[in-house]
């Protein structure tokens, strides 16, 4: 009996996301963009972004939120975003399908939580998230259609793929730093707050010419940046 009550409690929370009606598309509402990443102008790459789910037509948090992880995986190619939402393990038995503004998802089934992928998604808009739920009632499974509003928190957008960076050892009196990085990355070398040199890698190998020769025991910060990638910084100590 206790187990049955637990299941019904979960279902009651899940089915409170909307008005037990088929999903209806809502208008789009702009949201604040990130300070460092513009949601409308993302470079090709992989990102993550948090989102909020509210009851349709309100600002009240939806109980459905606890059945999704709250963070979406985003892949951008040619300025078009593909978004993947992940259901929690607890939500797997009940959520049979999801739509985003009526668009059917590509589903990947996983024991830890199924994933639902949607293409060509506007990260700056509000969206109608539709659910098809399998609800056990009186010994039968009843399908119910629910809807909620999903809005991405674009201020939380971050790149998830690190730019590659390696640096060869640097000796005293050297006037260059060499290594490898992701093609197209910008590599900057600093000593303290002073920028000694920078370059953009045309291939995976790079050479940064320095403004002056380095000295023994200097600590150099080598930073690689590229749009769509997570910035990487390495510190190297100048040898004898």
C-alpha positions in Angstrom: 0.0 0.0 0.0 2.8 2.4 0.9 4.5 1.8 -2.5 1.1 2.4 -4.3 0.7 5.7 -2.5 4.2 6.8 -3.5 3.5 6.1 -7.2 0.2 7.9 -7.1 1.8 10.9 -5.3 4.4 11.1 -8.1 1.7 10.9 -10.8 -0.4 13.6 -9.1 2.6 15.9 -9.1 3.5 15.1 -12.7 -0.1 15.5 -14.0 -0.4 18.9 -12.4 1.8 20.5 -15.1 -1.2 21.7 -17.1 -4.9 21.4 -17.5 -5.0 17.8 -18.7 -5.4 19.0 -22.3 -3.4 18.6 -25.5 -0.4 20.9 -25.7 -1.2 24.3 -27.2 1.6 26.4 -28.7 2.3 29.7 -26.9 3.8 32.9 -28.3 7.5 33.5 -28.0 8.9 35.8 -25.2 12.5 37.1 -25.3 14.6 36.3 -22.3 17.8 38.0 -21.0 20.9 36.9 -22.8 24.2 35.9 -21.2 26.8 38.5 -20.6 29.6 36.4 -22.2 27.6 34.3 -24.7 24.9 35.7 -27.0 22.2 33.0 -27.3 21.2 34.3 -30.7 24.8 34.3 -32.1 26.5 31.1 -30.8 29.4 29.7 -32.6 29.5 26.1 -33.7 30.1 24.0 -30.6 28.5 22.2 -27.7 27.0 24.0 -24.7 24.8 23.5 -21.6 22.0 25.7 -20.4 19.6 25.5 -17.5 15.9 26.0 -17.9 12.7 26.6 -16.0 9.4 24.8 -16.4 6.2 26.6 -15.3 2.5 25.7 -15.5 1.0 26.9 -18.8 0.0 30.5 -18.8 1.4 31.2 -15.3 4.7 31.9 -13.6 4.1 29.1 -11.1 6.8 26.4 -11.1 5.5 23.1 -12.6 5.8 19.9 -10.6 7.0 18.3 -13.9 10.4 20.0 -13.3 11.4 17.4 -10.8 11.1 14.7 -13.5 13.7 16.4 -15.8 17.3 17.2 -14.9 16.9 21.0 -15.3 19.9 21.3 -17.6 19.8 20.9 -21.4 22.6 19.9 -23.8 22.9 22.2 -26.8 24.7 21.6 -30.1 25.0 24.6 -32.5 25.8 24.2 -36.1 25.5 27.0 -38.7 23.6 29.2 -36.1 20.9 26.5 -35.5 20.6 25.0 -32.1 19.7 21.3 -31.3 18.6 20.8 -27.7 18.5 17.6 -25.7 16.4 17.3 -22.5 17.0 14.5 -20.1 14.3 12.8 -18.0 15.2 11.6 -14.5 15.1 7.9 -13.7 11.9 8.5 -11.7 10.2 10.1 -14.7 11.0 7.3 -17.2 8.0 5.1 -16.4 5.5 7.9 -16.8 6.8 10.2 -19.6 6.1 8.3 -22.8 6.7 11.2 -25.2 7.5 14.9 -25.4 7.0 17.6 -27.9 8.4 21.2 -28.1 5.9 23.6 -29.8 4.4 20.5 -31.4 7.7 19.2 -32.7 8.2 15.5 -32.0 11.5 14.6 -30.3 14.1 12.1 -31.3 14.2 9.7 -28.3 17.2 7.8 -26.9 16.1 5.3 -24.3 18.4 5.0 -21.2 17.8 3.3 -17.9 19.2 6.4 -16.1 16.7 8.7 -17.9 15.6 8.9 -21.5 16.7 11.9 -23.7 14.5 13.9 -26.0 16.2 15.9 -28.7 14.6 18.8 -30.7 16.1 20.6 -33.7 16.2 24.3 -34.7 15.3 25.6 -31.2 15.2 29.4 -30.4 17.0 29.6 -27.0 15.7 33.1 -26.4 12.0 32.2 -26.6 9.4 30.5 -24.4 8.2 27.2 -25.6 5.3 24.8 -25.0 6.5 21.5 -23.7 4.0 18.8 -24.3 3.9 15.5 -22.4 2.3 12.2 -23.2 1.9 10.4 -19.8 1.2 6.8 -19.0 -0.9 6.8 -15.8 -2.0 3.6 -14.0 -5.6 3.8 -13.0 -7.9 1.0 -11.7 -5.6 -1.7 -13.1 -5.3 0.0 -16.5 -2.8 2.4 -18.1 -4.4 5.6 -19.2 -2.6 8.0 -21.5 -2.9 11.7 -20.6 -1.7 14.7 -22.5 -0.3 17.6 -20.5 1.5 20.9 -21.3 3.9 23.3 -19.5 6.0 26.3 -20.5 9.7 25.9 -20.9 12.1 28.9 -20.8 15.9 28.7 -21.1 18.0 30.6 -18.6 20.4 32.0 -21.2 22.6 33.6 -18.6 23.7 30.1 -17.6 24.9 29.2 -21.1 28.4 27.7 -21.0 30.5 25.9 -23.6 31.2 22.3 -22.6 34.0 21.2 -24.9 37.4 22.4 -23.8 39.8 23.9 -26.3 42.9 21.8 -26.7 46.2 23.2 -25.4 49.7 21.9 -24.9 52.9 23.8 -24.4 56.6 22.8 -24.8 59.1 23.7 -22.1 60.5 27.3 -22.1 64.0 28.1 -21.2 65.5 31.4 -19.9 66.2 34.0 -22.7 63.6 32.4 -25.0 61.6 34.8 -27.1 58.8 32.4 -28.2 56.4 29.8 -26.8 55.4 26.9 -29.0 52.9 24.1 -28.7 49.6 22.7 -30.1 46.0 23.8 -29.7 42.6 23.6 -31.5 42.8 25.0 -35.0 41.6 28.6 -35.0 42.2 29.1 -31.3 43.7 32.4 -30.0 46.7 31.7 -27.8 47.9 34.5 -25.4 51.0 34.4 -23.2 51.2 36.6 -20.1 53.7 37.2 -17.3 51.7 38.6 -14.4 49.4 41.2 -16.0 51.8 41.9 -18.9 50.9 40.4 -22.3 54.1 39.1 -23.9 52.5 37.9 -27.1 49.6 36.3 -28.8 48.7 34.5 -32.0 45.8 32.7 -33.8 46.6 29.1 -34.7 46.1 28.5 -38.4 46.7 24.8 -37.8 47.0 22.8 -34.6 50.6 23.9 -34.1 51.2 27.4 -32.8 54.1 29.8 -32.2 53.7 32.9 -30.0 56.5 35.4 -30.5 57.3 37.3 -27.3 58.0 41.0 -27.0 61.0 40.3 -24.8 63.1 37.4 -23.6 61.9 35.6 -20.6 63.8 35.1 -17.4 64.5 32.0 -15.2 61.7 31.1 -12.8 59.1 33.4 -14.5 55.7 31.9 -14.4 54.0 32.3 -17.7 50.2 31.9 -18.2 49.3 30.5 -21.6 45.6 30.8 -22.5 43.7 29.4 -25.5 40.3 30.7 -26.4 37.9 29.9 -29.3 34.3 30.7 -29.8 32.1 27.6 -29.0 34.8 26.2 -26.7 35.6 26.3 -23.0 38.7 28.5 -22.4 41.8 26.7 -21.1 44.8 28.3 -19.2 48.1 26.6 -18.3 50.9 27.9 -16.2 54.5 27.0 -17.1 57.7 27.9 -15.2 60.7 29.1 -17.2 63.6 26.7 -16.8 67.4 27.6 -16.7 
